[in-house]
Amino acid sequence: MQKFTSDLTGTEFSSDQRVEARGIRPELFEKIKSEHPHFTKEGCLSLTELNEFRNKYITSTLQKDIG
């Protein structure tokens, strides 16, 4: 099984988890960038890492809307 190293955290993942940063919605990319300033549009991360940021983004958006 092929692997890749996440440009976000340096962690190794299975290549079927690879997501290119340029394919991420701009709002979500900015959320990631706020916590990892070194991350660029040329990078990649795992689907697992992306889903963690999706959850953070949704949570923060809902808190702003409600609160």
PDBQT receptor file of N, H, CA, C and O in Angstrom, charges set to zero:
ATOM      1  N   MET A   1       0.837  -1.181   0.000  1.00  0.00    +0.000 N 
ATOM      2  CA  MET A   1       0.000   0.000   0.000  1.00  0.00    +0.000 C 
ATOM      3  C   MET A   1       0.883   1.245   0.000  1.00  0.00    +0.000 C 
ATOM      4  O   MET A   1       1.824   1.345   0.787  1.00  0.00    +0.000 OA
ATOM      5  N   GLN A   2       0.578   2.183  -0.876  1.00  0.00    +0.000 N 
ATOM      6  H   GLN A   2      -0.186   2.102  -1.515  1.00  0.00    +0.000 HD
ATOM      7  CA  GLN A   2       1.352   3.408  -0.956  1.00  0.00    +0.000 C 
ATOM      8  C   GLN A   2       0.923   4.371   0.137  1.00  0.00    +0.000 C 
ATOM      9  O   GLN A   2      -0.222   4.364   0.590  1.00  0.00    +0.000 OA
ATOM     10  N   LYS A   3       1.878   5.203   0.547  1.00  0.00    +0.000 N 
ATOM     11  H   LYS A   3       2.808   5.208   0.179  1.00  0.00    +0.000 HD
ATOM     12  CA  LYS A   3       1.623   6.172   1.601  1.00  0.00    +0.000 C 
ATOM     13  C   LYS A   3       2.080   7.555   1.148  1.00  0.00    +0.000 C 
ATOM     14  O   LYS A   3       2.839   7.691   0.188  1.00  0.00    +0.000 OA
ATOM     15  N   PHE A   4       1.610   8.561   1.847  1.00  0.00    +0.000 N 
ATOM     16  H   PHE A   4       0.993   8.450   2.626  1.00  0.00    +0.000 HD
ATOM     17  CA  PHE A   4       2.072   9.927   1.630  1.00  0.00    +0.000 C 
ATOM     18  C   PHE A   4       2.197  10.595   2.984  1.00  0.00    +0.000 C 
ATOM     19  O   PHE A   4       1.616  10.146   3.973  1.00  0.00    +0.000 OA
ATOM     20  N   THR A   5       2.959  11.669   3.015  1.00  0.00    +0.000 N 
ATOM     21  H   THR A   5       3.431  12.034   2.212  1.00  0.00    +0.000 HD
ATOM     22  CA  THR A   5       3.139  12.442   4.241  1.00  0.00    +0.000 C 
ATOM     23  C   THR A   5       2.338  13.733   4.127  1.00  0.00    +0.000 C 
ATOM     24  O   THR A   5       2.478  14.484   3.161  1.00  0.00    +0.000 OA
ATOM     25  N   SER A   6       1.505  13.977   5.116  1.00  0.00    +0.000 N 
ATOM     26  H   SER A   6       1.391  13.368   5.900  1.00  0.00    +0.000 HD
ATOM     27  CA  SER A   6       0.672  15.177   5.141  1.00  0.00    +0.000 C 
ATOM     28  C   SER A   6       1.545  16.419   5.285  1.00  0.00    +0.000 C 
ATOM     29  O   SER A   6       2.415  16.478   6.153  1.00  0.00    +0.000 OA
ATOM     30  N   ASP A   7       1.308  17.404   4.431  1.00  0.00    +0.000 N 
ATOM     31  H   ASP A   7       0.601  17.356   3.725  1.00  0.00    +0.000 HD
ATOM     32  CA  ASP A   7       2.017  18.679   4.550  1.00  0.00    +0.000 C 
ATOM     33  C   ASP A   7       1.485  19.488   5.728  1.00  0.00    +0.000 C 
ATOM     34  O   ASP A   7       2.110  20.463   6.145  1.00  0.00    +0.000 OA
ATOM     35  N   LEU A   8       0.357  19.096   6.253  1.00  0.00    +0.000 N 
ATOM     36  H   LEU A   8      -0.151  18.304   5.914  1.00  0.00    +0.000 HD
ATOM     37  CA  LEU A   8      -0.247  19.795   7.384  1.00  0.00    +0.000 C 
ATOM     38  C   LEU A   8       0.441  19.418   8.692  1.00  0.00    +0.000 C 
ATOM     39  O   LEU A   8       0.846  20.289   9.463  1.00  0.00    +0.000 OA
ATOM     40  N   THR A   9       0.572  18.118   8.937  1.00  0.00    +0.000 N 
ATOM     41  H   THR A   9       0.243  17.410   8.311  1.00  0.00    +0.000 HD
ATOM     42  CA  THR A   9       1.091  17.654  10.229  1.00  0.00    +0.000 C 
ATOM     43  C   THR A   9       2.372  16.819  10.141  1.00  0.00    +0.000 C 
ATOM     44  O   THR A   9       3.009  16.550  11.160  1.00  0.00    +0.000 OA
ATOM     45  N   GLY A  10       2.748  16.411   8.932  1.00  0.00    +0.000 N 
ATOM     46  H   GLY A  10       2.231  16.630   8.104  1.00  0.00    +0.000 HD
ATOM     47  CA  GLY A  10       3.931  15.569   8.785  1.00  0.00    +0.000 C 
ATOM     48  C   GLY A  10       3.662  14.110   9.090  1.00  0.00    +0.000 C 
ATOM     49  O   GLY A  10       4.591  13.304   9.148  1.00  0.00    +0.000 OA
ATOM     50  N   THR A  11       2.412  13.766   9.284  1.00  0.00    +0.000 N 
ATOM     51  H   THR A  11       1.657  14.420   9.237  1.00  0.00    +0.000 HD
ATOM     52  CA  THR A  11       2.009  12.391   9.589  1.00  0.00    +0.000 C 
ATOM     53  C   THR A  11       1.858  11.607   8.294  1.00  0.00    +0.000 C 
ATOM     54  O   THR A  11       1.449  12.158   7.272  1.00  0.00    +0.000 OA
ATOM     55  N   GLU A  12       2.187  10.328   8.339  1.00  0.00    +0.000 N 
ATOM     56  H   GLU A  12       2.519   9.881   9.170  1.00  0.00    +0.000 HD
ATOM     57  CA  GLU A  12       2.069   9.463   7.169  1.00  0.00    +0.000 C 
ATOM     58  C   GLU A  12       0.690   8.808   7.124  1.00  0.00    +0.000 C 
ATOM     59  O   GLU A  12       0.192   8.317   8.137  1.00  0.00    +0.000 OA
ATOM     60  N   PHE A  13       0.082   8.807   5.947  1.00  0.00    +0.000 N 
ATOM     61  H   PHE A  13       0.486   9.206   5.124  1.00  0.00    +0.000 HD
ATOM     62  CA  PHE A  13      -1.239   8.219   5.734  1.00  0.00    +0.000 C 
ATOM     63  C   PHE A  13      -1.235   7.372   4.475  1.00  0.00    +0.000 C 
ATOM     64  O   PHE A  13      -0.337   7.482   3.640  1.00  0.00    +0.000 OA
ATOM     65  N   SER A  14      -2.239   6.531   4.348  1.00  0.00    +0.000 N 
ATOM     66  H   SER A  14      -2.968   6.441   5.026  1.00  0.00    +0.000 HD
ATOM     67  CA  SER A  14      -2.458   5.761   3.135  1.00  0.00    +0.000 C 
ATOM     68  C   SER A  14      -2.770   6.729   1.994  1.00  0.00    +0.000 C 
ATOM     69  O   SER A  14      -3.460   7.727   2.204  1.00  0.00    +0.000 OA
ATOM     70  N   SER A  15      -2.276   6.449   0.801  1.00  0.00    +0.000 N 
ATOM     71  H   SER A  15      -1.716   5.638   0.630  1.00  0.00    +0.000 HD
ATOM     72  CA  SER A  15      -2.458   7.375  -0.317  1.00  0.00    +0.000 C 
ATOM     73  C   SER A  15      -3.924   7.565  -0.713  1.00  0.00    +0.000 C 
ATOM     74  O   SER A  15      -4.260   8.557  -1.360  1.00  0.00    +0.000 OA
ATOM     75  N   ASP A  16      -4.795   6.637  -0.339  1.00  0.00    +0.000 N 
ATOM     76  H   ASP A  16      -4.522   5.831   0.187  1.00  0.00    +0.000 HD
ATOM     77  CA  ASP A  16      -6.215   6.825  -0.655  1.00  0.00    +0.000 C 
ATOM     78  C   ASP A  16      -6.874   7.876   0.243  1.00  0.00    +0.000 C 
ATOM     79  O   ASP A  16      -8.032   8.233   0.027  1.00  0.00    +0.000 OA
ATOM     80  N   GLN A  17      -6.148   8.374   1.248  1.00  0.00    +0.000 N 
ATOM     81  H   GLN A  17      -5.207   8.084   1.424  1.00  0.00    +0.000 HD
ATOM     82  CA  GLN A  17      -6.623   9.439   2.139  1.00  0.00    +0.000 C 
ATOM     83  C   GLN A  17      -6.188  10.826   1.666  1.00  0.00    +0.000 C 
ATOM     84  O   GLN A  17      -6.589  11.830   2.254  1.00  0.00    +0.000 OA
ATOM     85  N   ARG A  18      -5.383  10.894   0.622  1.00  0.00    +0.000 N 
ATOM     86  H   ARG A  18      -5.057  10.079   0.144  1.00  0.00    +0.000 HD
ATOM     87  CA  ARG A  18      -4.766  12.158   0.171  1.00  0.00    +0.000 C 
ATOM     88  C   ARG A  18      -5.792  13.112  -0.433  1.00  0.00    +0.000 C 
ATOM     89  O   ARG A  18      -6.606  12.726  -1.273  1.00  0.00    +0.000 OA
ATOM     90  N   VAL A  19      -5.733  14.386   0.022  1.00  0.00    +0.000 N 
ATOM     91  H   VAL A  19      -5.072  14.699   0.703  1.00  0.00    +0.000 HD
ATOM     92  CA  VAL A  19      -6.590  15.452  -0.502  1.00  0.00    +0.000 C 
ATOM     93  C   VAL A  19      -5.672  16.623  -0.855  1.00  0.00    +0.000 C 
ATOM     94  O   VAL A  19      -4.864  17.064  -0.036  1.00  0.00    +0.000 OA
ATOM     95  N   GLU A  20      -5.808  17.113  -2.073  1.00  0.00    +0.000 N 
ATOM     96  H   GLU A  20      -6.464  16.755  -2.737  1.00  0.00    +0.000 HD
ATOM     97  CA  GLU A  20      -5.023  18.268  -2.517  1.00  0.00    +0.000 C 
ATOM     98  C   GLU A  20      -5.628  19.548  -1.936  1.00  0.00    +0.000 C 
ATOM     99  O   GLU A  20      -6.844  19.732  -1.965  1.00  0.00    +0.000 OA
ATOM    100  N   ALA A  21      -4.784  20.421  -1.416  1.00  0.00    +0.000 N 
ATOM    101  H   ALA A  21      -3.795  20.272  -1.392  1.00  0.00    +0.000 HD
ATOM    102  CA  ALA A  21      -5.254  21.664  -0.784  1.00  0.00    +0.000 C 
ATOM    103  C   ALA A  21      -5.988  22.562  -1.768  1.00  0.00    +0.000 C 
ATOM    104  O   ALA A  21      -6.926  23.257  -1.378  1.00  0.00    +0.000 OA
ATOM    105  N   ARG A  22      -5.589  22.563  -3.014  1.00  0.00    +0.000 N 
ATOM    106  H   ARG A  22      -4.826  21.998  -3.330  1.00  0.00    +0.000 HD
ATOM    107  CA  ARG A  22      -6.229  23.458  -3.991  1.00  0.00    +0.000 C 
ATOM    108  C   ARG A  22      -7.687  23.097  -4.246  1.00  0.00    +0.000 C 
ATOM    109  O   ARG A  22      -8.425  23.894  -4.824  1.00  0.00    +0.000 OA
ATOM    110  N   GLY A  23      -8.113  21.904  -3.823  1.00  0.00    +0.000 N 
ATOM    111  H   GLY A  23      -7.513  21.256  -3.353  1.00  0.00    +0.000 HD
ATOM    112  CA  GLY A  23      -9.498  21.485  -3.984  1.00  0.00    +0.000 C 
ATOM    113  C   GLY A  23     -10.391  21.801  -2.793  1.00  0.00    +0.000 C 
ATOM    114  O   GLY A  23     -11.581  21.485  -2.805  1.00  0.00    +0.000 OA
ATOM    115  N   ILE A  24      -9.825  22.420  -1.773  1.00  0.00    +0.000 N 
ATOM    116  H   ILE A  24      -8.859  22.677  -1.764  1.00  0.00    +0.000 HD
ATOM    117  CA  ILE A  24     -10.578  22.729  -0.551  1.00  0.00    +0.000 C 
ATOM    118  C   ILE A  24     -11.268  24.084  -0.699  1.00  0.00    +0.000 C 
ATOM    119  O   ILE A  24     -10.680  25.035  -1.216  1.00  0.00    +0.000 OA
ATOM    120  N   ARG A  25     -12.519  24.167  -0.242  1.00  0.00    +0.000 N 
ATOM    121  H   ARG A  25     -12.997  23.395   0.178  1.00  0.00    +0.000 HD
ATOM    122  CA  ARG A  25     -13.258  25.438  -0.283  1.00  0.00    +0.000 C 
ATOM    123  C   ARG A  25     -12.448  26.538   0.404  1.00  0.00    +0.000 C 
ATOM    124  O   ARG A  25     -11.811  26.289   1.428  1.00  0.00    +0.000 OA
ATOM    125  N   PRO A  26     -12.466  27.749  -0.149  1.00  0.00    +0.000 N 
ATOM    126  CA  PRO A  26     -11.654  28.851   0.401  1.00  0.00    +0.000 C 
ATOM    127  C   PRO A  26     -11.886  29.124   1.889  1.00  0.00    +0.000 C 
ATOM    128  O   PRO A  26     -10.927  29.375   2.620  1.00  0.00    +0.000 OA
ATOM    129  N   GLU A  27     -13.136  29.080   2.348  1.00  0.00    +0.000 N 
ATOM    130  H   GLU A  27     -13.915  28.877   1.755  1.00  0.00    +0.000 HD
ATOM    131  CA  GLU A  27     -13.420  29.361   3.762  1.00  0.00    +0.000 C 
ATOM    132  C   GLU A  27     -12.778  28.314   4.662  1.00  0.00    +0.000 C 
ATOM    133  O   GLU A  27     -12.230  28.635   5.717  1.00  0.00    +0.000 OA
ATOM    134  N   LEU A  28     -12.853  27.078   4.238  1.00  0.00    +0.000 N 
ATOM    135  H   LEU A  28     -13.298  26.818   3.381  1.00  0.00    +0.000 HD
ATOM    136  CA  LEU A  28     -12.274  25.986   5.024  1.00  0.00    +0.000 C 
ATOM    137  C   LEU A  28     -10.744  26.049   4.968  1.00  0.00    +0.000 C 
ATOM    138  O   LEU A  28     -10.071  25.807   5.969  1.00  0.00    +0.000 OA
ATOM    139  N   PHE A  29     -10.206  26.374   3.799  1.00  0.00    +0.000 N 
ATOM    140  H   PHE A  29     -10.753  26.571   2.985  1.00  0.00    +0.000 HD
ATOM    141  CA  PHE A  29      -8.755  26.522   3.676  1.00  0.00    +0.000 C 
ATOM    142  C   PHE A  29      -8.251  27.601   4.625  1.00  0.00    +0.000 C 
ATOM    143  O   PHE A  29      -7.213  27.422   5.263  1.00  0.00    +0.000 OA
ATOM    144  N   GLU A  30      -8.963  28.712   4.728  1.00  0.00    +0.000 N 
ATOM    145  H   GLU A  30      -9.806  28.858   4.210  1.00  0.00    +0.000 HD
ATOM    146  CA  GLU A  30      -8.554  29.797   5.631  1.00  0.00    +0.000 C 
ATOM    147  C   GLU A  30      -8.596  29.350   7.092  1.00  0.00    +0.000 C 
ATOM    148  O   GLU A  30      -7.750  29.762   7.886  1.00  0.00    +0.000 OA
ATOM    149  N   LYS A  31      -9.563  28.515   7.455  1.00  0.00    +0.000 N 
ATOM    150  H   LYS A  31     -10.250  28.180   6.810  1.00  0.00    +0.000 HD
ATOM    151  CA  LYS A  31      -9.634  27.968   8.812  1.00  0.00    +0.000 C 
ATOM    152  C   LYS A  31      -8.393  27.116   9.098  1.00  0.00    +0.000 C 
ATOM    153  O   LYS A  31      -7.791  27.222  10.166  1.00  0.00    +0.000 OA
ATOM    154  N   ILE A  32      -8.022  26.281   8.144  1.00  0.00    +0.000 N 
ATOM    155  H   ILE A  32      -8.511  26.194   7.276  1.00  0.00    +0.000 HD
ATOM    156  CA  ILE A  32      -6.827  25.439   8.296  1.00  0.00    +0.000 C 
ATOM    157  C   ILE A  32      -5.598  26.331   8.412  1.00  0.00    +0.000 C 
ATOM    158  O   ILE A  32      -4.754  26.127   9.286  1.00  0.00    +0.000 OA
ATOM    159  N   LYS A  33      -5.501  27.311   7.535  1.00  0.00    +0.000 N 
ATOM    160  H   LYS A  33      -6.186  27.476   6.826  1.00  0.00    +0.000 HD
ATOM    161  CA  LYS A  33      -4.352  28.218   7.498  1.00  0.00    +0.000 C 
ATOM    162  C   LYS A  33      -4.215  29.008   8.796  1.00  0.00    +0.000 C 
ATOM    163  O   LYS A  33      -3.101  29.348   9.193  1.00  0.00    +0.000 OA
ATOM    164  N   SER A  34      -5.327  29.305   9.461  1.00  0.00    +0.000 N 
ATOM    165  H   SER A  34      -6.232  29.029   9.138  1.00  0.00    +0.000 HD
ATOM    166  CA  SER A  34      -5.258  30.051  10.715  1.00  0.00    +0.000 C 
ATOM    167  C   SER A  34      -4.553  29.254  11.808  1.00  0.00    +0.000 C 
ATOM    168  O   SER A  34      -3.930  29.837  12.695  1.00  0.00    +0.000 OA
ATOM    169  N   GLU A  35      -4.647  27.941  11.753  1.00  0.00    +0.000 N 
ATOM    170  H   GLU A  35      -5.154  27.467  11.032  1.00  0.00    +0.000 HD
ATOM    171  CA  GLU A  35      -3.982  27.086  12.739  1.00  0.00    +0.000 C 
ATOM    172  C   GLU A  35      -2.634  26.560  12.260  1.00  0.00    +0.000 C 
ATOM    173  O   GLU A  35      -1.785  26.182  13.068  1.00  0.00    +0.000 OA
ATOM    174  N   HIS A  36      -2.442  26.536  10.946  1.00  0.00    +0.000 N 
ATOM    175  H   HIS A  36      -3.131  26.843  10.289  1.00  0.00    +0.000 HD
ATOM    176  CA  HIS A  36      -1.199  26.017  10.350  1.00  0.00    +0.000 C 
ATOM    177  C   HIS A  36      -0.738  26.982   9.258  1.00  0.00    +0.000 C 
ATOM    178  O   HIS A  36      -0.929  26.703   8.074  1.00  0.00    +0.000 OA
ATOM    179  N   PRO A  37      -0.131  28.116   9.636  1.00  0.00    +0.000 N 
ATOM    180  CA  PRO A  37       0.247  29.143   8.659  1.00  0.00    +0.000 C 
ATOM    181  C   PRO A  37       1.191  28.655   7.557  1.00  0.00    +0.000 C 
ATOM    182  O   PRO A  37       1.251  29.256   6.484  1.00  0.00    +0.000 OA
ATOM    183  N   HIS A  38       1.917  27.589   7.811  1.00  0.00    +0.000 N 
ATOM    184  H   HIS A  38       1.869  27.101   8.682  1.00  0.00    +0.000 HD
ATOM    185  CA  HIS A  38       2.853  27.062   6.816  1.00  0.00    +0.000 C 
ATOM    186  C   HIS A  38       2.158  26.301   5.684  1.00  0.00    +0.000 C 
ATOM    187  O   HIS A  38       2.781  26.028   4.658  1.00  0.00    +0.000 OA
ATOM    188  N   PHE A  39       0.899  25.961   5.852  1.00  0.00    +0.000 N 
ATOM    189  H   PHE A  39       0.393  26.183   6.686  1.00  0.00    +0.000 HD
ATOM    190  CA  PHE A  39       0.158  25.166   4.871  1.00  0.00    +0.000 C 
ATOM    191  C   PHE A  39      -0.200  26.032   3.667  1.00  0.00    +0.000 C 
ATOM    192  O   PHE A  39      -0.701  27.146   3.821  1.00  0.00    +0.000 OA
ATOM    193  N   THR A  40       0.061  25.511   2.466  1.00  0.00    +0.000 N 
ATOM    194  H   THR A  40       0.467  24.606   2.341  1.00  0.00    +0.000 HD
ATOM    195  CA  THR A  40      -0.191  26.281   1.242  1.00  0.00    +0.000 C 
ATOM    196  C   THR A  40      -1.123  25.520   0.303  1.00  0.00    +0.000 C 
ATOM    197  O   THR A  40      -1.412  24.342   0.513  1.00  0.00    +0.000 OA
ATOM    198  N   LYS A  41      -1.583  26.208  -0.724  1.00  0.00    +0.000 N 
ATOM    199  H   LYS A  41      -1.348  27.165  -0.894  1.00  0.00    +0.000 HD
ATOM    200  CA  LYS A  41      -2.460  25.602  -1.732  1.00  0.00    +0.000 C 
ATOM    201  C   LYS A  41      -1.754  24.491  -2.510  1.00  0.00    +0.000 C 
ATOM    202  O   LYS A  41      -2.416  23.673  -3.150  1.00  0.00    +0.000 OA
ATOM    203  N   GLU A  42      -0.441  24.450  -2.464  1.00  0.00    +0.000 N 
ATOM    204  H   GLU A  42       0.097  25.114  -1.945  1.00  0.00    +0.000 HD
ATOM    205  CA  GLU A  42       0.314  23.414  -3.162  1.00  0.00    +0.000 C 
ATOM    206  C   GLU A  42       0.448  22.146  -2.322  1.00  0.00    +0.000 C 
ATOM    207  O   GLU A  42       0.952  21.131  -2.804  1.00  0.00    +0.000 OA
ATOM    208  N   GLY A  43       0.003  22.200  -1.078  1.00  0.00    +0.000 N 
ATOM    209  H   GLY A  43      -0.406  23.024  -0.686  1.00  0.00    +0.000 HD
ATOM    210  CA  GLY A  43       0.154  21.079  -0.160  1.00  0.00    +0.000 C 
ATOM    211  C   GLY A  43      -0.964  20.056  -0.266  1.00  0.00    +0.000 C 
ATOM    212  O   GLY A  43      -1.869  20.161  -1.094  1.00  0.00    +0.000 OA
ATOM    213  N   CYS A  44      -0.864  19.074   0.599  1.00  0.00    +0.000 N 
ATOM    214  H   CYS A  44      -0.129  18.989   1.272  1.00  0.00    +0.000 HD
ATOM    215  CA  CYS A  44      -1.905  18.056   0.691  1.00  0.00    +0.000 C 
ATOM    216  C   CYS A  44      -2.070  17.655   2.154  1.00  0.00    +0.000 C 
ATOM    217  O   CYS A  44      -1.181  17.867   2.978  1.00  0.00    +0.000 OA
ATOM    218  N   LEU A  45      -3.204  17.084   2.448  1.00  0.00    +0.000 N 
ATOM    219  H   LEU A  45      -3.926  16.912   1.778  1.00  0.00    +0.000 HD
ATOM    220  CA  LEU A  45      -3.498  16.594   3.783  1.00  0.00    +0.000 C 
ATOM    221  C   LEU A  45      -4.363  15.355   3.655  1.00  0.00    +0.000 C 
ATOM    222  O   LEU A  45      -4.783  14.995   2.555  1.00  0.00    +0.000 OA
ATOM    223  N   SER A  46      -4.626  14.708   4.765  1.00  0.00    +0.000 N 
ATOM    224  H   SER A  46      -4.284  15.000   5.659  1.00  0.00    +0.000 HD
ATOM    225  CA  SER A  46      -5.442  13.493   4.725  1.00  0.00    +0.000 C 
ATOM    226  C   SER A  46      -6.923  13.850   4.848  1.00  0.00    +0.000 C 
ATOM    227  O   SER A  46      -7.287  14.914   5.346  1.00  0.00    +0.000 OA
ATOM    228  N   LEU A  47      -7.746  12.945   4.387  1.00  0.00    +0.000 N 
ATOM    229  H   LEU A  47      -7.450  12.080   3.982  1.00  0.00    +0.000 HD
ATOM    230  CA  LEU A  47      -9.189  13.116   4.522  1.00  0.00    +0.000 C 
ATOM    231  C   LEU A  47      -9.570  13.194   5.999  1.00  0.00    +0.000 C 
ATOM    232  O   LEU A  47     -10.471  13.949   6.366  1.00  0.00    +0.000 OA
ATOM    233  N   THR A  48      -8.905  12.436   6.832  1.00  0.00    +0.000 N 
ATOM    234  H   THR A  48      -8.173  11.823   6.534  1.00  0.00    +0.000 HD
ATOM    235  CA  THR A  48      -9.154  12.466   8.276  1.00  0.00    +0.000 C 
ATOM    236  C   THR A  48      -8.876  13.855   8.839  1.00  0.00    +0.000 C 
ATOM    237  O   THR A  48      -9.684  14.389   9.600  1.00  0.00    +0.000 OA
ATOM    238  N   GLU A  49      -7.734  14.446   8.469  1.00  0.00    +0.000 N 
ATOM    239  H   GLU A  49      -7.078  14.012   7.851  1.00  0.00    +0.000 HD
ATOM    240  CA  GLU A  49      -7.391  15.792   8.939  1.00  0.00    +0.000 C 
ATOM    241  C   GLU A  49      -8.393  16.817   8.405  1.00  0.00    +0.000 C 
ATOM    242  O   GLU A  49      -8.817  17.715   9.132  1.00  0.00    +0.000 OA
ATOM    243  N   LEU A  50      -8.766  16.678   7.138  1.00  0.00    +0.000 N 
ATOM    244  H   LEU A  50      -8.421  15.948   6.547  1.00  0.00    +0.000 HD
ATOM    245  CA  LEU A  50      -9.729  17.593   6.543  1.00  0.00    +0.000 C 
ATOM    246  C   LEU A  50     -11.064  17.524   7.270  1.00  0.00    +0.000 C 
ATOM    247  O   LEU A  50     -11.681  18.556   7.534  1.00  0.00    +0.000 OA
ATOM    248  N   ASN A  51     -11.509  16.327   7.592  1.00  0.00    +0.000 N 
ATOM    249  H   ASN A  51     -11.008  15.489   7.378  1.00  0.00    +0.000 HD
ATOM    250  CA  ASN A  51     -12.782  16.175   8.308  1.00  0.00    +0.000 C 
ATOM    251  C   ASN A  51     -12.742  16.807   9.692  1.00  0.00    +0.000 C 
ATOM    252  O   ASN A  51     -13.748  17.344  10.155  1.00  0.00    +0.000 OA
ATOM    253  N   GLU A  52     -11.592  16.751  10.358  1.00  0.00    +0.000 N 
ATOM    254  H   GLU A  52     -10.774  16.315   9.982  1.00  0.00    +0.000 HD
ATOM    255  CA  GLU A  52     -11.460  17.412  11.660  1.00  0.00    +0.000 C 
ATOM    256  C   GLU A  52     -11.658  18.920  11.510  1.00  0.00    +0.000 C 
ATOM    257  O   GLU A  52     -12.312  19.548  12.342  1.00  0.00    +0.000 OA
ATOM    258  N   PHE A  53     -11.094  19.499  10.449  1.00  0.00    +0.000 N 
ATOM    259  H   PHE A  53     -10.562  18.989   9.773  1.00  0.00    +0.000 HD
ATOM    260  CA  PHE A  53     -11.254  20.930  10.221  1.00  0.00    +0.000 C 
ATOM    261  C   PHE A  53     -12.655  21.268   9.746  1.00  0.00    +0.000 C 
ATOM    262  O   PHE A  53     -13.163  22.348  10.050  1.00  0.00    +0.000 OA
ATOM    263  N   ARG A  54     -13.281  20.383   9.019  1.00  0.00    +0.000 N 
ATOM    264  H   ARG A  54     -12.869  19.506   8.772  1.00  0.00    +0.000 HD
ATOM    265  CA  ARG A  54     -14.685  20.605   8.641  1.00  0.00    +0.000 C 
ATOM    266  C   ARG A  54     -15.547  20.721   9.896  1.00  0.00    +0.000 C 
ATOM    267  O   ARG A  54     -16.392  21.610  10.006  1.00  0.00    +0.000 OA
ATOM    268  N   ASN A  55     -15.318  19.809  10.838  1.00  0.00    +0.000 N 
ATOM    269  H   ASN A  55     -14.631  19.087  10.748  1.00  0.00    +0.000 HD
ATOM    270  CA  ASN A  55     -16.077  19.841  12.091  1.00  0.00    +0.000 C 
ATOM    271  C   ASN A  55     -15.822  21.141  12.860  1.00  0.00    +0.000 C 
ATOM    272  O   ASN A  55     -16.759  21.747  13.380  1.00  0.00    +0.000 OA
ATOM    273  N   LYS A  56     -14.563  21.567  12.934  1.00  0.00    +0.000 N 
ATOM    274  H   LYS A  56     -13.802  21.075  12.512  1.00  0.00    +0.000 HD
ATOM    275  CA  LYS A  56     -14.232  22.820  13.623  1.00  0.00    +0.000 C 
ATOM    276  C   LYS A  56     -14.896  24.000  12.926  1.00  0.00    +0.000 C 
ATOM    277  O   LYS A  56     -15.427  24.895  13.583  1.00  0.00    +0.000 OA
ATOM    278  N   TYR A  57     -14.866  24.004  11.601  1.00  0.00    +0.000 N 
ATOM    279  H   TYR A  57     -14.435  23.277  11.067  1.00  0.00    +0.000 HD
ATOM    280  CA  TYR A  57     -15.460  25.101  10.831  1.00  0.00    +0.000 C 
ATOM    281  C   TYR A  57     -16.968  25.170  11.051  1.00  0.00    +0.000 C 
ATOM    282  O   TYR A  57     -17.519  26.248  11.277  1.00  0.00    +0.000 OA
ATOM    283  N   ILE A  58     -17.624  24.032  10.986  1.00  0.00    +0.000 N 
ATOM    284  H   ILE A  58     -17.176  23.157  10.803  1.00  0.00    +0.000 HD
ATOM    285  CA  ILE A  58     -19.080  23.984  11.194  1.00  0.00    +0.000 C 
ATOM    286  C   ILE A  58     -19.425  24.440  12.605  1.00  0.00    +0.000 C 
ATOM    287  O   ILE A  58     -20.358  25.220  12.796  1.00  0.00    +0.000 OA
ATOM    288  N   THR A  59     -18.683  23.960  13.585  1.00  0.00    +0.000 N 
ATOM    289  H   THR A  59     -17.926  23.326  13.430  1.00  0.00    +0.000 HD
ATOM    290  CA  THR A  59     -18.927  24.334  14.976  1.00  0.00    +0.000 C 
ATOM    291  C   THR A  59     -18.777  25.842  15.179  1.00  0.00    +0.000 C 
ATOM    292  O   THR A  59     -19.628  26.481  15.797  1.00  0.00    +0.000 OA
ATOM    293  N   SER A  60     -17.680  26.406  14.649  1.00  0.00    +0.000 N 
ATOM    294  H   SER A  60     -16.989  25.887  14.146  1.00  0.00    +0.000 HD
ATOM    295  CA  SER A  60     -17.461  27.845  14.840  1.00  0.00    +0.000 C 
ATOM    296  C   SER A  60     -18.510  28.667  14.086  1.00  0.00    +0.000 C 
ATOM    297  O   SER A  60     -18.933  29.714  14.576  1.00  0.00    +0.000 OA
ATOM    298  N   THR A  61     -18.929  28.218  12.925  1.00  0.00    +0.000 N 
ATOM    299  H   THR A  61     -18.585  27.367  12.527  1.00  0.00    +0.000 HD
ATOM    300  CA  THR A  61     -19.958  28.921  12.166  1.00  0.00    +0.000 C 
ATOM    301  C   THR A  61     -21.291  28.899  12.917  1.00  0.00    +0.000 C 
ATOM    302  O   THR A  61     -21.978  29.917  12.996  1.00  0.00    +0.000 OA
ATOM    303  N   LEU A  62     -21.648  27.761  13.456  1.00  0.00    +0.000 N 
ATOM    304  H   LEU A  62     -21.090  26.934  13.392  1.00  0.00    +0.000 HD
ATOM    305  CA  LEU A  62     -22.900  27.653  14.213  1.00  0.00    +0.000 C 
ATOM    306  C   LEU A  62     -22.858  28.500  15.478  1.00  0.00    +0.000 C 
ATOM    307  O   LEU A  62     -23.854  29.131  15.834  1.00  0.00    +0.000 OA
ATOM    308  N   GLN A  63     -21.717  28.521  16.160  1.00  0.00    +0.000 N 
ATOM    309  H   GLN A  63     -20.908  28.009  15.871  1.00  0.00    +0.000 HD
ATOM    310  CA  GLN A  63     -21.590  29.342  17.361  1.00  0.00    +0.000 C 
ATOM    311  C   GLN A  63     -21.753  30.829  17.037  1.00  0.00    +0.000 C 
ATOM    312  O   GLN A  63     -22.366  31.569  17.806  1.00  0.00    +0.000 OA
ATOM    313  N   LYS A  64     -21.208  31.263  15.909  1.00  0.00    +0.000 N 
ATOM    314  H   LYS A  64     -20.710  30.662  15.284  1.00  0.00    +0.000 HD
ATOM    315  CA  LYS A  64     -21.358  32.661  15.500  1.00  0.00    +0.000 C 
ATOM    316  C   LYS A  64     -22.812  32.965  15.174  1.00  0.00    +0.000 C 
ATOM    317  O   LYS A  64     -23.326  34.022  15.543  1.00  0.00    +0.000 OA
ATOM    318  N   ASP A  65     -23.475  32.049  14.488  1.00  0.00    +0.000 N 
ATOM    319  H   ASP A  65     -23.058  31.191  14.189  1.00  0.00    +0.000 HD
ATOM    320  CA  ASP A  65     -24.864  32.265  14.099  1.00  0.00    +0.000 C 
ATOM    321  C   ASP A  65     -25.811  32.269  15.309  1.00  0.00    +0.000 C 
ATOM    322  O   ASP A  65     -26.767  33.044  15.355  1.00  0.00    +0.000 OA
ATOM    323  N   ILE A  66     -25.538  31.409  16.269  1.00  0.00    +0.000 N 
ATOM    324  H   ILE A  66     -24.762  30.780  16.232  1.00  0.00    +0.000 HD
ATOM    325  CA  ILE A  66     -26.407  31.291  17.436  1.00  0.00    +0.000 C 
ATOM    326  C   ILE A  66     -26.090  32.353  18.478  1.00  0.00    +0.000 C 
ATOM    327  O   ILE A  66     -26.986  32.960  19.064  1.00  0.00    +0.000 OA
ATOM    328  N   GLY A  67     -24.797  32.566  18.697  1.00  0.00    +0.000 N 
ATOM    329  H   GLY A  67     -24.069  32.073  18.221  1.00  0.00    +0.000 HD
ATOM    330  CA  GLY A  67     -24.403  33.341  19.834  1.00  0.00    +0.000 C 
ATOM    331  C   GLY A  67     -24.158  34.770  19.683  1.00  0.00    +0.000 C 
ATOM    332  O   GLY A  67     -23.818  35.444  20.656  1.00  0.00    +0.000 OA
TER     333      GLY A  67
